[in-house]
Amino acid sequence: MIFDDSVMYRNSKAEDPVSSTRRRRFVQMIKNSDFVIAGNEFLKTEVLPFNPNVEVIPSAIDEERYSLKTYPVQQERVTLGWIGDHGSIHYLEKMKPIFERIGEKYSNVDLKIVCDVFLTATG
């Protein structure tokens, strides 16, 4: 199993982040996993009581290990990207006016959203 989010807790808008259902499912997944890759040390500490076979592979890119890609030709289009799920799309919703202004000012900018719901579906 590989994870880099605190799936055992509710999203940040919830009054109480603790969810017995989420915790129970998390523990069950961890116990049934042969090996777990956690995105950070905090997640590893959440796994260890249930499975000792866990290692951290940081979600962030190690800039010392990977160099930036160079682009020989300047691109005409610019893509802004956002990845998240329905539990965090409210952050993107708050930024909607900013993206609209960018789109009005720059005709060469695209917004790519990867999510399990549409932005317009949230209100």
Residue, then its C-alpha position, 0 to 999 in steps of 0.5 A: m500500500i502507498f499513501d501520502d495523505s492522512v486518510m484516517y482523518r476527516n478533511s480539514k473543514a470537519e469540526d472533529p477530524v477523528s472518524s471511527t469509520r475512517r480509522r477502522r478502515f485504515v487499520q484494516m488496510i494497514k494490517n492486510s498490507d504486506f508492505v506500506i510506503a508512507g509519504n512522510e514520517f507522521l504517516k509512518t508513525e500512524v502505520l507502525p502500531f499496526n504493521p512494522n513493514v513500513e518505509v517513508i518515500p517522501s512525496a516531495i521531489d528531492e531537488e538534489r536528486y532530480s534536476l529541472k527539465t529544460y525546455p529548449v523552446q518557449q511554450e506558447r501555452v501555460t498550464l496551471g494544475w491542481i490535484g485534489d479530491h472533493g474534500s479539498i476542492h473548497y480551497l480551489e473554489k475560493m481561488k476561482p476569482i483569481f483563475e477567472r482574472i488570469g483567464e481574462k488577462y492571459s489568453n494562453v493560460d489553461l487550468k487543468i483540474v484533476c478531481d473526483v468532482f467538478l468545480t461547478a458541482t460544489g456551488 
